[in-house]
Amino acid sequence: MTSCYVLHQFAALPVVLSAALVGFAASFWSIPRAYGNHTQAAVYAGAFAGMCSSSFISTWQAFAIVCVLGALFYTLTRSMFEGIGGRLGAIAFAAVGSVVLVRDLL
């Protein structure tokens, strides 16, 4: 998530290109087979969350909470929704949406 957000906000790359670069870089990581493709999937879910606008997530504290929630949601749904498209985007939406909702309610 951090890489996508930084590439978009500070390097002024388009958000889709930023997410694509993060996903592309993660595809080359050497991960033990015991983890399957969960590491790359988690990175790409974070890239989706990092695509959010800085008007939604503007502080590093909110950013850290989105990261923790995204990791939690990914871990909880890891064995669910296998083969169903949109799971990673839904996880990113739920993480960012939760933080924005709580922030706006408080």
Buried (B, 14 or more C-beta within 10 A) or exposed (E): BBBBBBBBBEEEBEBEEBBBBBBEEBEEEEEEEEEEEEEBBBBBBBBBBBBBEEEEBEEEEBBBBBBEBBBBBBEEBBEEEEEEEEBBBBBBBBBBBBBBEEBEEE
